[in-house]
Each structure stands twice: as C-alpha cells, then as structure tokens.
Amino acid sequence: MKKLILLASITFGMFFASNAQTVQPETTPAENQTEIKFEKETHDFGAIPQGIPASYTFNFKNTGKTPLIITNASASCGCTTPEWTKEPIKPGKTGYVKATFNAAAPGQFTKSVTVMSNAKTSTIILYLKGEVKPKETVPADVK
C-alpha cells in the first residue's frame, strides 16, 4: 500500500511539473540591442622592465542604438587590474577599459581581461602580452 501511494504521488508530481508554465526571461529585440566595437582587442607591450607596472587603455565605441553598459571587467589573474567606464555610453559615444599589468616576474606573458556588457556580444576578451625583462644587476663595487 505504501508503494502504491508513493508511486501515485510521484506520478501526480511529474504530471503537474510537466504542465507548469515556463517563465521566459525578458529579452530585448535584436534590432534594439546595443553593440560594442573595440579599436583593438590585443595589445603587445613588447619588452618591459621588471617591477614597473605597464598600462594600456582599450578604447571602444557604442555602435548600437541604445546605451551601452559595461557590467564588469575581470582579469585572468591578480597581476592585472582593470578599470572601465562606469556610466552608460550613449550611441555613437566612446568609453574605455584600462588594464594595468604589474610586471613582477620576468618572462613572456599573455593576460586577459573579460569585459561583460549589455551588448549583443555580451562578453569580449581583451589580451595583453609581452615580455618582462629582468632588472639589470649592478655589482656593489661598481659605481
């Protein structure tokens, strides 16, 4: 009897779950979505000295028809710090994402900054690359 009640309960629950209305998220029609266009998405610093932070500003333009909002910009590691335009960017206007790499360790590097927005392409990845050259070591007796 318990098995029969359990089976009936499961069947009853599955019936109502399958007939439940699905709430669709509100979407913006494609023609009303904004668009973002960066001047470039990769910057090569070339050789940079160790211990001196290096920054680059990625400029972009809102090429859409509605205000563009950068909701977040996150770096691939703690050695890179992003800053970005916080206020909405009107159609035809420009904004920026500035990335600062701390250049602490010598060697080749490629770092990324993931930019999220309300644009049609909602996630764009920007890249910084280059090579950190070690500090020149000067012997103490040479001055």
Secondary structure, DSSP 8 states (H G I E B T S, - for coil): -HHHHHHHHHHHHHHHHHTS---------GGG-B-EEES-SEEEEEEEETTS-EEEEEEEEE-SSS-B-EEEEEESSTTEEEEE--S-B-TT-EEEEEEEE---S-EEEEEEEEEEESBSS-EEEEEEEEEEE------TT--
